[in-house]
Amino acid sequence: MAHLWVRDAEGNLGVFPLLGVPIDLTASPPRRAVDPVSEKGVSAVLAPAPAAPDAPPVWVMMAQPAIDVQVNGQRLPTGLIVLADRDEIRVAGLASVFFSSETLARVEAFPGSERPVYCGRCRQEIAKGAGAVRCPRCGIWYNQSEELPCWTYTETCAFCPQPTSLEAGFQWVPED
C-alpha cells in the first residue's frame, strides 16, 4: 500500500498510509480531504487516479497555481504530476513529506486468476484461497503455509533481491 513518510511534532519520521482517498497536504499533519473540489482552503491534494484492475495504483499531486508546491525541488508548471516512488513533496511553510509506493510482504488468501498461477519457488499451482505472498518488488506469487513455506524458504525472493522475512519492514526510509 502506498504511503507518505511524515515527520511528527518531535521530528521523527512515521508512516501515513494512503487508503485510496484524497489527502489534503496543506494540513499539518496531512489529513483526508473529504471533498477536495469544494472544500475551502484545500489547495494541494494527493489523490488516487483510475488504473487498470491488475495495475499498481497511480497517485497524482494536484495544486492550485497560487500555492508553492514542489515535487523533488521542481514547481508544478501545470498544477498536476503523477508521483513516483520516493518523491519528495514540499508545500510552502510545511515540512517535506515523502511519497512511497513500497508495500510490505504479507500472507493473504490467493485471489485466484483466469489462468493458473504457479508458485515462484515450488512451481506448484496456487489454489484460490490458499495462503500466499505476492512479492512487493517483482509481483511473483508464492505459496506460504505450514506445508508450503515457499516465500520464507530463503532470505530473498527467487526473482529479485526483496527480503522474504514477513517482519522485514520497509526497505526505504527517507534520510535526514
MDTraj code that builds the backbone (N, CA, C; nanometers):
import mdtraj as md
import numpy as np

residues = "MET ALA HIS LEU TRP VAL ARG ASP ALA GLU GLY ASN LEU GLY VAL PHE PRO LEU LEU GLY VAL PRO ILE ASP LEU THR ALA SER PRO PRO ARG ARG ALA VAL ASP PRO VAL SER GLU LYS GLY VAL SER ALA VAL LEU ALA PRO ALA PRO ALA ALA PRO ASP ALA PRO PRO VAL TRP VAL MET MET ALA GLN PRO ALA ILE ASP VAL GLN VAL ASN GLY GLN ARG LEU PRO THR GLY LEU ILE VAL LEU ALA ASP ARG ASP GLU ILE ARG VAL ALA GLY LEU ALA SER VAL PHE PHE SER SER GLU THR LEU ALA ARG VAL GLU ALA PHE PRO GLY SER GLU ARG PRO VAL TYR CYS GLY ARG CYS ARG GLN GLU ILE ALA LYS GLY ALA GLY ALA VAL ARG CYS PRO ARG CYS GLY ILE TRP TYR ASN GLN SER GLU GLU LEU PRO CYS TRP THR TYR THR GLU THR CYS ALA PHE CYS PRO GLN PRO THR SER LEU GLU ALA GLY PHE GLN TRP VAL PRO GLU ASP".split()
xyz = np.array([
    [0.0835, -0.1168, 0.0000],
    [0.0000, 0.0000, 0.0000],
    [0.0887, 0.1241, 0.0000],
    [0.0552, 0.2173, -0.0842],
    [0.1308, 0.3427, -0.0900],
    [0.1150, 0.4161, 0.0428],
    [0.2158, 0.4977, 0.0749],
    [0.2130, 0.5725, 0.2000],
    [0.2990, 0.6972, 0.1884],
    [0.2831, 0.7848, 0.2855],
    [0.3692, 0.9018, 0.2992],
    [0.4565, 0.8826, 0.4218],
    [0.5799, 0.9292, 0.4118],
    [0.6655, 0.9419, 0.5287],
    [0.6467, 1.0854, 0.5763],
    [0.6025, 1.1018, 0.7014],
    [0.5683, 1.2312, 0.7574],
    [0.6400, 1.2473, 0.8913],
    [0.6871, 1.3687, 0.9198],
    [0.7508, 1.3965, 1.0493],
    [0.6447, 1.4340, 1.1524],
    [0.6602, 1.3795, 1.2757],
    [0.5710, 1.4173, 1.3838],
    [0.6238, 1.5428, 1.4531],
    [0.5601, 1.5845, 1.5619],
    [0.5978, 1.7075, 1.6319],
    [0.7415, 1.7032, 1.6834],
    [0.7931, 1.5832, 1.7128],
    [0.9307, 1.5697, 1.7608],
    [1.0316, 1.5555, 1.6475],
    [0.9850, 1.5536, 1.5245],
    [1.0744, 1.5417, 1.4096],
    [1.1026, 1.3995, 1.3664],
    [1.0343, 1.3009, 1.4262],
    [1.0546, 1.1611, 1.3886],
    [0.9693, 1.1253, 1.2680],
    [1.0252, 1.0458, 1.1776],
    [0.9506, 1.0021, 1.0600],
    [0.8561, 0.8884, 1.0956],
    [0.7359, 0.8953, 1.0412],
    [0.6378, 0.7893, 1.0593],
    [0.5624, 0.7662, 0.9301],
    [0.4946, 0.6537, 0.9224],
    [0.4207, 0.6157, 0.8022],
    [0.2757, 0.6626, 0.8122],
    [0.2299, 0.7303, 0.7078],
    [0.0911, 0.7747, 0.6939],
    [0.0334, 0.6961, 0.5764],
    [-0.0448, 0.5892, 0.6031],
    [-0.0959, 0.5070, 0.4928],
    [-0.1927, 0.5834, 0.4037],
    [-0.1826, 0.5591, 0.2746],
    [-0.2744, 0.6187, 0.1775],
    [-0.3799, 0.5131, 0.1456],
    [-0.4980, 0.5333, 0.1943],
    [-0.6027, 0.4327, 0.1869],
    [-0.6948, 0.4491, 0.0666],
    [-0.6431, 0.5089, -0.0400],
    [-0.7232, 0.5231, -0.1609],
    [-0.8176, 0.6414, -0.1580],
    [-0.7935, 0.7370, -0.0673],
    [-0.8768, 0.8569, -0.0592],
    [-0.7884, 0.9800, -0.0780],
    [-0.8442, 1.0916, -0.1261],
    [-0.7650, 1.2140, -0.1424],
    [-0.7121, 1.2641, -0.0074],
    [-0.5908, 1.3188, -0.0105],
    [-0.5244, 1.3678, 0.1096],
    [-0.4930, 1.5165, 0.0925],
    [-0.5293, 1.5960, 0.1927],
    [-0.5004, 1.7392, 0.1951],
    [-0.3586, 1.7571, 0.2484],
    [-0.2678, 1.8039, 0.1625],
    [-0.1292, 1.8228, 0.2037],
    [-0.1023, 1.9630, 0.2569],
    [-0.2048, 2.0484, 0.2618],
    [-0.1857, 2.1806, 0.3217],
    [-0.2073, 2.1749, 0.4722],
    [-0.2551, 2.0614, 0.5240],
    [-0.2732, 2.0423, 0.6676],
    [-0.1465, 1.9800, 0.7255],
    [-0.1201, 2.0099, 0.8507],
    [-0.0036, 1.9511, 0.9168],
    [-0.0490, 1.8898, 1.0481],
    [-0.0500, 1.7565, 1.0580],
    [-0.0103, 1.6587, 0.9571],
    [-0.1161, 1.6470, 0.8465],
    [-0.0788, 1.5821, 0.7357],
    [-0.1768, 1.5644, 0.6270],
    [-0.3024, 1.4961, 0.6801],
    [-0.4144, 1.5246, 0.6151],
    [-0.5413, 1.4644, 0.6564],
    [-0.6238, 1.4311, 0.5340],
    [-0.7258, 1.3502, 0.5561],
    [-0.8163, 1.3139, 0.4480],
    [-0.8893, 1.4385, 0.3993],
    [-0.8938, 1.4559, 0.2687],
    [-0.9687, 1.5657, 0.2072],
    [-1.1051, 1.5108, 0.1709],
    [-1.2055, 1.5472, 0.2479],
    [-1.3385, 1.4900, 0.2297],
    [-1.3928, 1.5171, 0.0902],
    [-1.3889, 1.6421, 0.0472],
    [-1.4336, 1.6798, -0.0871],
    [-1.3370, 1.7853, -0.1401],
    [-1.2227, 1.7398, -0.1975],
    [-1.1190, 1.8353, -0.2351],
    [-1.1602, 1.9373, -0.3401],
    [-1.2661, 1.9101, -0.4159],
    [-1.3073, 2.0048, -0.5197],
    [-1.3775, 2.1247, -0.4569],
    [-1.4610, 2.1002, -0.3566],
    [-1.5379, 2.2111, -0.2994],
    [-1.4893, 2.2543, -0.1614],
    [-1.4018, 2.1773, -0.0995],
    [-1.3564, 2.2091, 0.0358],
    [-1.2699, 2.3349, 0.0342],
    [-1.3087, 2.4349, 0.1099],
    [-1.2356, 2.5616, 0.1130],
    [-1.0988, 2.5416, 0.1763],
    [-0.9987, 2.6056, 0.1210],
    [-0.8647, 2.6008, 0.1770],
    [-0.7798, 2.4857, 0.1284],
    [-0.8388, 2.3882, 0.0636],
    [-0.7598, 2.2757, 0.0139],
    [-0.7025, 2.3154, -0.1207],
    [-0.5718, 2.3336, -0.1247],
    [-0.5095, 2.3797, -0.2489],
    [-0.3988, 2.2880, -0.2963],
    [-0.3691, 2.1819, -0.2195],
    [-0.2703, 2.0822, -0.2600],
    [-0.3210, 1.9460, -0.2157],
    [-0.3547, 1.8627, -0.3137],
    [-0.4187, 1.7347, -0.2852],
    [-0.3414, 1.6212, -0.3509],
    [-0.3265, 1.5147, -0.2759],
    [-0.2703, 1.3895, -0.3259],
    [-0.3892, 1.2959, -0.3430],
    [-0.4069, 1.2397, -0.4631],
    [-0.5259, 1.1588, -0.4883],
    [-0.4935, 1.0381, -0.5755],
    [-0.5687, 0.9283, -0.5562],
    [-0.5504, 0.8126, -0.6432],
    [-0.6136, 0.8406, -0.7788],
    [-0.5494, 0.7922, -0.8832],
    [-0.6023, 0.8067, -1.0190],
    [-0.6556, 0.6712, -1.0641],
    [-0.7544, 0.6695, -1.1514],
    [-0.8053, 0.5419, -1.2012],
    [-0.6937, 0.4616, -1.2688],
    [-0.6922, 0.3332, -1.2424],
    [-0.5907, 0.2452, -1.3015],
    [-0.6566, 0.1139, -1.3409],
    [-0.5893, 0.0385, -1.4261],
    [-0.6384, -0.0932, -1.4673],
    [-0.6467, -0.1838, -1.3446],
    [-0.7377, -0.2819, -1.3441],
    [-0.7592, -0.3668, -1.2265],
    [-0.6323, -0.4342, -1.1715],
    [-0.5462, -0.4848, -1.2558],
    [-0.4259, -0.5540, -1.2082],
    [-0.3024, -0.4649, -1.2050],
    [-0.3183, -0.3391, -1.2401],
    [-0.2042, -0.2463, -1.2417],
    [-0.1826, -0.1883, -1.1027],
    [-0.0590, -0.1515, -1.0720],
    [-0.0360, -0.0864, -0.9427],
    [-0.1088, 0.0469, -0.9373],
    [-0.1504, 0.0890, -0.8179],
    [-0.2205, 0.2170, -0.8063],
    [-0.1328, 0.3333, -0.8527],
    [-0.1969, 0.4334, -0.9090],
    [-0.1284, 0.5544, -0.9543],
    [-0.1777, 0.6688, -0.8660],
    [-0.0850, 0.7494, -0.8164],
    [-0.1191, 0.8640, -0.7328],
    [-0.0755, 0.9922, -0.8033],
    [-0.1610, 1.0937, -0.7963],
    [-0.1296, 1.2222, -0.8572],
    [-0.1318, 1.3318, -0.7515],
    [-0.0495, 1.4327, -0.7755],
    [-0.0446, 1.5519, -0.6912],
    [-0.1072, 1.6639, -0.7706],
    [-0.2077, 1.7307, -0.7120],
    [-0.2745, 1.8438, -0.7770],
    [-0.2593, 1.9653, -0.6871],
    [-0.2229, 2.0789, -0.7450],
    [-0.2055, 2.2003, -0.6662],
    [-0.2555, 2.3215, -0.7428],
    [-0.3171, 2.4133, -0.6709],
    [-0.3592, 2.5388, -0.7316],
    [-0.2353, 2.6195, -0.7657],
    [-0.2380, 2.6941, -0.8757],
    [-0.1196, 2.7693, -0.9193],
    [-0.0674, 2.8701, -0.8170],
    [-0.1560, 2.9234, -0.7330],
    [-0.1146, 3.0275, -0.6384],
    [-0.0301, 2.9739, -0.5231],
    [-0.0334, 2.8438, -0.4988],
    [0.0399, 2.7884, -0.3849],
    [0.1739, 2.7319, -0.4305],
    [0.2746, 2.7488, -0.3482],
    [0.4086, 2.6995, -0.3807],
    [0.4193, 2.5529, -0.3388],
    [0.4050, 2.4638, -0.4373],
    [0.4198, 2.3198, -0.4151],
    [0.5315, 2.2719, -0.5057],
    [0.6202, 2.1925, -0.4486],
    [0.7311, 2.1382, -0.5267],
    [0.7360, 1.9867, -0.5087],
    [0.7707, 1.9185, -0.6157],
    [0.7980, 1.7747, -0.6116],
    [0.9413, 1.7577, -0.6576],
    [1.0232, 1.7031, -0.5696],
    [1.1667, 1.6871, -0.5952],
    [1.2336, 1.8195, -0.6337],
    [1.1913, 1.9269, -0.5667],
    [1.2527, 2.0580, -0.5879],
    [1.2016, 2.1343, -0.7083],
    [1.1061, 2.0797, -0.7815],
    [1.0536, 2.1445, -0.9021],
    [0.9082, 2.1853, -0.8797],
    [0.8763, 2.3094, -0.9151],
    [0.7367, 2.3541, -0.9077],
    [0.6539, 2.2781, -1.0101],
    [0.5261, 2.2738, -0.9884],
    [0.4357, 2.2038, -1.0792],
    [0.3846, 2.3018, -1.1839],
    [0.4445, 2.3054, -1.3034],
    [0.4045, 2.4052, -1.4034],
    [0.2593, 2.3925, -1.4471],
    [0.2052, 2.2722, -1.4474],
    [0.0666, 2.2533, -1.4887],
    [-0.0270, 2.2317, -1.3708],
    [0.0282, 2.2249, -1.2507],
    [-0.0538, 2.2009, -1.1323],
    [-0.0872, 2.0549, -1.1102],
    [-0.0273, 1.9657, -1.1905],
    [-0.0582, 1.8233, -1.1812],
    [0.0665, 1.7422, -1.2126],
    [0.0901, 1.6395, -1.1341],
    [0.2029, 1.5497, -1.1616],
    [0.1678, 1.4099, -1.1111],
    [0.2099, 1.3090, -1.1869],
    [0.1969, 1.1705, -1.1427],
    [0.3175, 1.1416, -1.0545],
    [0.2921, 1.0926, -0.9345],
    [0.4005, 1.0678, -0.8403],
    [0.4693, 0.9349, -0.8666],
    [0.5964, 0.9309, -0.8325],
    [0.6768, 0.8093, -0.8418],
    [0.7300, 0.7770, -0.7029],
    [0.7689, 0.6535, -0.6847],
    [0.8242, 0.6094, -0.5575],
    [0.9401, 0.7005, -0.5165],
    [0.9423, 0.7397, -0.3919],
    [1.0471, 0.8208, -0.3286],
    [1.0440, 0.9686, -0.3651],
    [0.9332, 1.0176, -0.4191],
    [0.9219, 1.1599, -0.4487],
    [0.9124, 1.2405, -0.3187],
    [0.9835, 1.3526, -0.3144],
    [0.9732, 1.4457, -0.2027],
    [0.8725, 1.5537, -0.2405],
    [0.7763, 1.5777, -0.1515],
    [0.6727, 1.6784, -0.1748],
    [0.6893, 1.7868, -0.0694],
    [0.6978, 1.9097, -0.1170],
    [0.7116, 2.0224, -0.0240],
    [0.6037, 2.1249, -0.0556],
    [0.5247, 2.1560, 0.0468],
    [0.4245, 2.2612, 0.0386],
    [0.4801, 2.3775, 0.1195],
    [0.4766, 2.4988, 0.0627],
    [0.5345, 2.6173, 0.1275],
    [0.4898, 2.6270, 0.2731],
    [0.5874, 2.6462, 0.3612],
    [0.5598, 2.6648, 0.5028],
    [0.5455, 2.5369, 0.5825],
    [0.5495, 2.4209, 0.5172],
    [0.5350, 2.2933, 0.5870],
    [0.6577, 2.2055, 0.5637],
    [0.6774, 2.1096, 0.6512],
    [0.7886, 2.0164, 0.6353],
    [0.7636, 1.9259, 0.5146],
    [0.8704, 1.8792, 0.4540],
    [0.8594, 1.7865, 0.3407],
    [0.7934, 1.6567, 0.3853],
    [0.7187, 1.5972, 0.2935],
    [0.6694, 1.4604, 0.3103],
    [0.7242, 1.3812, 0.1926],
    [0.7311, 1.2518, 0.2079],
    [0.7900, 1.1675, 0.1042],
    [0.6891, 1.0608, 0.0650],
    [0.6622, 1.0518, -0.0655],
    [0.5700, 0.9522, -0.1181],
    [0.6448, 0.8222, -0.1411],
    [0.5837, 0.7117, -0.1030],
    [0.6429, 0.5808, -0.1300],
    [0.5344, 0.4843, -0.1762],
    [0.5636, 0.4118, -0.2816],
    [0.4710, 0.3099, -0.3313],
    [0.5096, 0.1713, -0.2802],
    [0.6110, 0.1661, -0.1949],
    [0.6577, 0.0377, -0.1416],
    [0.5495, -0.0264, -0.0543],
    [0.5326, -0.1560, -0.0704],
    [0.4394, -0.2309, 0.0137],
    [0.5171, -0.3362, 0.0905],
    [0.4580, -0.3846, 0.1968],
    [0.5203, -0.4897, 0.2771],
    [0.4649, -0.6256, 0.2356],
    [0.5492, -0.7262, 0.2444],
    [0.5040, -0.8623, 0.2157],
    [0.4079, -0.9061, 0.3256],
    [0.2985, -0.9714, 0.2852],
    [0.2032, -1.0232, 0.3835],
    [0.1357, -1.1472, 0.3282],
    [0.1039, -1.2356, 0.4181],
    [0.0318, -1.3564, 0.3787],
    [-0.1149, -1.3185, 0.3612],
    [-0.1725, -1.3605, 0.2501],
    [-0.3128, -1.3332, 0.2216],
    [-0.3718, -1.4514, 0.1463],
    [-0.5027, -1.4564, 0.1398],
    [-0.5690, -1.5605, 0.0619],
    [-0.5470, -1.5289, -0.0862],
    [-0.4948, -1.6258, -0.1603],
    [-0.4705, -1.6050, -0.3027],
    [-0.6041, -1.5779, -0.3718],
    [-0.6150, -1.4657, -0.4467],
    [-0.7436, -1.4283, -0.5056],
    [-0.7859, -1.5113, -0.6261],
    [-0.6957, -1.5911, -0.6801],
    [-0.7272, -1.6678, -0.7992],
    [-0.7018, -1.5864, -0.9248],
    [-0.7112, -1.6534, -1.0388],
    [-0.6847, -1.5898, -1.1667],
    [-0.7558, -1.6689, -1.2753],
    [-0.7738, -1.6048, -1.3898],
    [-0.8361, -1.6748, -1.5025],
    [-0.7497, -1.7918, -1.5479],
    [-0.6188, -1.7718, -1.5407],
    [-0.5240, -1.8774, -1.5781],
    [-0.4534, -1.9272, -1.4531],
    [-0.4021, -2.0476, -1.4545],
    [-0.3294, -2.0971, -1.3371],
    [-0.2077, -2.0098, -1.3066],
    [-0.1816, -1.9900, -1.1781],
    [-0.0643, -1.9173, -1.1321],
    [0.0194, -2.0164, -1.0523],
    [0.1478, -2.0221, -1.0846],
    [0.2369, -2.1182, -1.0212],
    [0.3318, -2.0481, -0.9248],
    [0.3579, -2.1135, -0.8132],
    [0.4459, -2.0603, -0.7103],
    [0.5853, -2.0345, -0.7671],
    [0.6426, -1.9209, -0.7306],
    [0.7759, -1.8843, -0.7775],
    [0.8860, -1.9737, -0.7237],
    [0.8593, -2.0496, -0.6197],
    [0.9624, -2.1355, -0.5623],
    [0.9371, -2.2828, -0.5961],
    [0.8215, -2.3372, -0.5554],
    [0.7977, -2.4821, -0.5726],
    [0.7353, -2.5174, -0.7070],
    [0.6863, -2.4171, -0.7789],
    [0.6268, -2.4333, -0.9121],
    [0.4920, -2.5064, -0.9112],
    [0.4337, -2.5276, -0.7932],
    [0.3009, -2.5866, -0.7861],
    [0.1965, -2.4785, -0.8107],
    [0.0830, -2.5182, -0.8649],
    [-0.0245, -2.4227, -0.8860],
    [-0.0743, -2.3735, -0.7505],
    [-0.0988, -2.2435, -0.7402],
    [-0.1506, -2.1862, -0.6162],
    [-0.3028, -2.1881, -0.6245],
    [-0.3650, -2.2539, -0.5281],
    [-0.5105, -2.2682, -0.5268],
    [-0.5775, -2.1398, -0.4782],
    [-0.6918, -2.1087, -0.5366],
    [-0.7683, -1.9916, -0.4928],
    [-0.7996, -2.0071, -0.3448],
    [-0.7724, -1.9029, -0.2668],
    [-0.7981, -1.9048, -0.1230],
    [-0.6835, -1.9571, -0.0386],
    [-0.5815, -2.0150, -0.1030],
    [-0.4667, -2.0678, -0.0286],
    [-0.3822, -1.9529, 0.0248],
    [-0.3115, -1.9759, 0.1350],
    [-0.2200, -1.8760, 0.1891],
    [-0.1082, -1.8506, 0.0900],
    [-0.0867, -1.7247, 0.0568],
    [0.0146, -1.6900, -0.0432],
    [0.0707, -1.5507, -0.0138],
    [0.1880, -1.5228, -0.0710],
    [0.2509, -1.3914, -0.0607],
    [0.2866, -1.3472, -0.2014],
    [0.2545, -1.2227, -0.2324],
    [0.2955, -1.1629, -0.3599],
    [0.4170, -1.0760, -0.3303],
    [0.5278, -1.1028, -0.3977],
    [0.6489, -1.0252, -0.3735],
    [0.6190, -0.8774, -0.3980],
    [0.6455, -0.7919, -0.2983],
    [0.6167, -0.6497, -0.3151],
    [0.6997, -0.5823, -0.4238],
    [0.8123, -0.6396, -0.4571],
    [0.9007, -0.5756, -0.5550],
    [0.8724, -0.6229, -0.6967],
    [0.8670, -0.7543, -0.7197],
    [0.8527, -0.8041, -0.8575],
    [0.7144, -0.8605, -0.8894],
    [0.6310, -0.8834, -0.7879],
    [0.4938, -0.9270, -0.8109],
    [0.4730, -1.0765, -0.8273],
    [0.5782, -1.1574, -0.8132],
    [0.5634, -1.3029, -0.8261],
    [0.4913, -1.3581, -0.7034],
    [0.3991, -1.4495, -0.7255],
    [0.3250, -1.5132, -0.6160],
    [0.4000, -1.6355, -0.5645],
    [0.3881, -1.6576, -0.4324],
    [0.4488, -1.7730, -0.3652],
    [0.3456, -1.8359, -0.2715],
    [0.3503, -1.9696, -0.2594],
    [0.2746, -2.0352, -0.1536],
    [0.3352, -1.9934, -0.0206],
    [0.2517, -1.9838, 0.0841],
    [0.3038, -1.9597, 0.2180],
    [0.2062, -2.0175, 0.3192],
    [0.2418, -2.1379, 0.3656],
    [0.1632, -2.2075, 0.4668],
    [0.2592, -2.2961, 0.5454],
    [0.2080, -2.3646, 0.6469],
    [0.2953, -2.4565, 0.7215],
    [0.3474, -2.5663, 0.6299],
    [0.2640, -2.6139, 0.5400],
    [0.3041, -2.7218, 0.4487],
    [0.3951, -2.6719, 0.3364],
    [0.3704, -2.5518, 0.2890],
    [0.4470, -2.4948, 0.1782],
    [0.4956, -2.3536, 0.2148],
    [0.6042, -2.3421, 0.2923],
    [0.6558, -2.2098, 0.3302],
    [0.7489, -2.1522, 0.2227],
    [0.6991, -2.1449, 0.1012],
    [0.7836, -2.1083, -0.0129],
    [0.8386, -1.9661, -0.0048],
    [0.7576, -1.8691, 0.0407],
    [0.8056, -1.7311, 0.0475],
    [0.9202, -1.7180, 0.1465],
    [0.9081, -1.7769, 0.2634],
    [1.0095, -1.7613, 0.3683],
    [1.1183, -1.8687, 0.3616],
    [1.1184, -1.9492, 0.2579],
    [1.2134, -2.0604, 0.2466],
    [1.3593, -2.0131, 0.2443],
    [1.3872, -1.9033, 0.1744],
    [1.5229, -1.8482, 0.1711],
    [1.5166, -1.6995, 0.2082],
    [1.6309, -1.6346, 0.2113],
    [1.6379, -1.4963, 0.2573],
    [1.5842, -1.3940, 0.1580],
    [1.5816, -1.4275, 0.0288],
    [1.5326, -1.3326, -0.0708],
    [1.4411, -1.4017, -0.1714],
    [1.3642, -1.3208, -0.2400],
    [1.2782, -1.3675, -0.3479],
    [1.3647, -1.4391, -0.4521],
    [1.3088, -1.5376, -0.5187],
    [1.3837, -1.6118, -0.6209],
    [1.4086, -1.5281, -0.7468],
    [1.3375, -1.4159, -0.7631],
    [1.3474, -1.3378, -0.8858],
    [1.4023, -1.1969, -0.8668],
    [1.4138, -1.1521, -0.7410],
    [1.4644, -1.0175, -0.7136],
    [1.5266, -1.0155, -0.5741],
    [1.5888, -0.9060, -0.5348],
    [1.6554, -0.9025, -0.4037],
    [1.5638, -0.8703, -0.2849],
    [1.4326, -0.8791, -0.3003],
    [1.3397, -0.8496, -0.1910],
    [1.3595, -0.9484, -0.0759],
    [1.3842, -0.8988, 0.0470],
    [1.3929, -0.9889, 0.1627],
    [1.2595, -1.0597, 0.1851],
    [1.2654, -1.1857, 0.2295],
    [1.1438, -1.2646, 0.2451],
    [1.0967, -1.2793, 0.3894],
    [1.1595, -1.2123, 0.4817],
    [1.1100, -1.2135, 0.6190],
    [0.9781, -1.1374, 0.6218],
    [0.8775, -1.1930, 0.6885],
    [0.7494, -1.1242, 0.6982],
    [0.7564, -1.0066, 0.7957],
    [0.8668, -0.9943, 0.8666],
    [0.8895, -0.8817, 0.9581],
    [0.9976, -0.7879, 0.9045],
    [1.0279, -0.7943, 0.7761],
    [1.1396, -0.7184, 0.7178],
    [1.1233, -0.5677, 0.7302],
    [1.0023, -0.5172, 0.7286],
    [0.9826, -0.3727, 0.7339],
    [1.0118, -0.3089, 0.5989],
    [1.0042, -0.1764, 0.5961],
    [1.0270, -0.1046, 0.4713],
    [1.1751, -0.1047, 0.4359],
    [1.2051, -0.1186, 0.3080],
    [1.3427, -0.1206, 0.2598],
    [1.3968, 0.0206, 0.2389],
    [1.3063, 0.1180, 0.2246],
    [1.3493, 0.2553, 0.2048],
    [1.2833, 0.3455, 0.3080],
    [1.3652, 0.4242, 0.3753],
    [1.3212, 0.5269, 0.4679],
    [1.3956, 0.6539, 0.4296],
    [1.3265, 0.7677, 0.4157],
    [1.3968, 0.8905, 0.3773],
    [1.5091, 0.9229, 0.4749],
    [1.6182, 0.9726, 0.4191],
    [1.7322, 1.0113, 0.5030],
    [1.7138, 1.1534, 0.5521],
    [1.7750, 1.1831, 0.6654],
    [1.7711, 1.3204, 0.7170],
    [1.8577, 1.4103, 0.6324],
])
top = md.Topology()
chain = top.add_chain()
for i, resn in enumerate(residues, 1):
    res = top.add_residue(resn, chain, resSeq=i)
    for name in ("N", "CA", "C"):
        top.add_atom(name, md.element.get_by_symbol(name[0]), res)
traj = md.Trajectory(xyz[None], top)
